[in-house]
Amino acid sequence: MIDPWREWQRMIRAGTMWSETLNAAHAVVGHRSRTIKSALHDPLGADHAELGRMVSEKSSAFGAAGTSLVRDVLDLQADLAAQAAALGQMMFGQLPTPRAAQEMVLRSQRLGTAALASSIRALTPVHKAATANARRLGKHR
């Protein structure tokens, strides 16, 4: 059985993480745009360490997020297939038995809970990298 309070807290956490990630990304893009502009005007005096981080940290964070999503999709595959089959039968006029209907409801709940957990797991490395960068770059102002 799903605990609505726990799921509500997880939804709030996911929303907070998205908001923090977007705000951090805005700050980092602003700082790095100035770094790039400075490098164009003075290539030898550019902040090469910061310029070098711009791609590597993104690929690391998004790679971890992608790996997390792939792992979760593979875990959800059986429930997704069973749900699609049950819905397909209904589309062709076959009404589910009370037990089959209950299984569909429970599967829907599991899928919803798992999707929220998956989104939080996938966002975590991106959130961590973006907010860490915003903190680090904010010290250099």
N, C-alpha and C positions, 0 to 999 in steps of 0.2 A: 504494500500500500504506500502511496506517495504521501510524504509529509508536506503539506502546502506551505507551511511556515519556512521549512528548510529550502524548498524550491524558490520561494519568494526571495529569501536571502541570497541564494545563488544568482538569481536574475539581477538583483541589485548589484552584486559583486561584478557580474559580467558587464553591466552598464557602466559601472564606475571604472572598470579597467579600460573599456573602450574610450570613455571620456578622457581619462588620464593619458592614454596612448595618443589620442588625437592632439591633445594640448601639448604633450611632449614633442610630438612630431612637428608641430607648428614651430615651436621654439628651436628645435634642432635644424629644421630647414632654413629658418631665418639666419641662424648663426652660420651654417655651412654655406649659404648663398653669399654671405659677406666674405667667407674664407675663399671661395672660388673666385669672387670678384677681385679680391686682393691678389690671388695667385696669378690672375690674368695680367694685372698691372706690374707685378714684381715676381716673376717665376722663380728666381733664385732665392728670394726671401720668403717664399710661401711656406705655409705650415704643412709640410709634406706628410708628417705623421697623421694629422687630422684628415688630409686628403686621402691617405691610404686606408683609413678606417671606413670611409663612406660606403664602400661596396662590401668589404669582407664581413662587417658586422651584420649587414642586412642579409647576406646570403646565409650566415650562420643562424640568425633568428628565424628567418622564413623557412630555412631547411628543417629546423626543429619543429616548427609549426606544421609543415607539410607532412613530416614523418608521423607526428601525432595524429593528424587527420586520417592518414592512410590506415594506421593501426586501428583507429576507432571505426572507420567505415567497414573494415574487414570483420570486426567484432559485431557490427550491427547487421551485416549482410543477411543472416538467417532470419532475423525478425522482419527485416524489410521485405524479403522474398515471401515469407508467410503472410504478411499483411497484404501485399500486392495480390497474392493468389486468392485470399479471402475476399478482397474487394472486387476482384475480377469475377468471382462466382456471383456476387451480388449484382454486378452489372448485367449478368445474363439471366437475372430473375430468380436465382436460387437464394432464398432467405436463409440466414444462418440459424442454427439451433441456439437455444439459450446459452448452452455451454460455449459454442463457437463465438457467439456475440461477446460473451464475457472474456474469452481469450483475445478477441480483437481489441477490446477496451484495455486490457492489461498490457497487450503489446504496444498499443498507442502510448500508454503511460510510460512504459519502459523506453520507447523510442524518444519521447519528449525529454525525459530525464537524461537519457544518454546524449542527446543532441546538445543540451545545455552544458553538460559536463565536458563534452568534446570541444565545444567552442571555447570554454574557459581554458582547457588544457592547450589548445592551439594558440590562443591569444597570449598565454603566459610568457613565452620566450620573446615575443615581439614587444609586449608591454615592458618586460624587464629591460630589454635593450634600449627602447625609446626613452623610458623614464631615467635610466642610468645616464644616458647621453645628455639629456636635458639638465640633469643635476651637474654633471661634469662640465658641460659647456657653459652653464650659468655661472660657474665660478670664474670664468675667464672674461667676464664683461668688464 
